[in-house]
Amino acid sequence: MRHHGNNASFSAKVFIDATYEGDLMAFSGVSYNVGREPETQYNEPSAGVREGSGSQSAFDDNGKLLPGVLSRPPGPIGSGDNKTQSYNFRLSLTNDKNNQAPFPKPENYDPGVMWNSSVDDQCDRTDRPAEAAEKMVPA
């Protein structure tokens, strides 16, 4: 594999691309797929669009399309697509003052965009993370 920016060269029998978006594959020039494969490609009964995909309403209580949501199901059961997976946010917090970094509220912050409304039925926004997780995935 050669990175064109600095002429660095790496060799190995196997590379594992653990980047979020497949950066290693893109840089190396190997062929790869984007999106989910259909059931038929590798005869996988659990591949492709699954039952229930897109089954929640894509609209808020006022009929407005929710941000980042398709207004229709993603496709027929078992079909593939060329879409990248949804982005998720991972937040790590600590009580250790020596390991904290400030994160000010963004100017145009809208909590409605960041909160999954389907969680409202199970969790209260005042729940602590452990309490919310217990409600979502009971032991």
Order of alpha helices (4+ residues) and beta strands (2+ residues): alpha-alpha-alpha-alpha
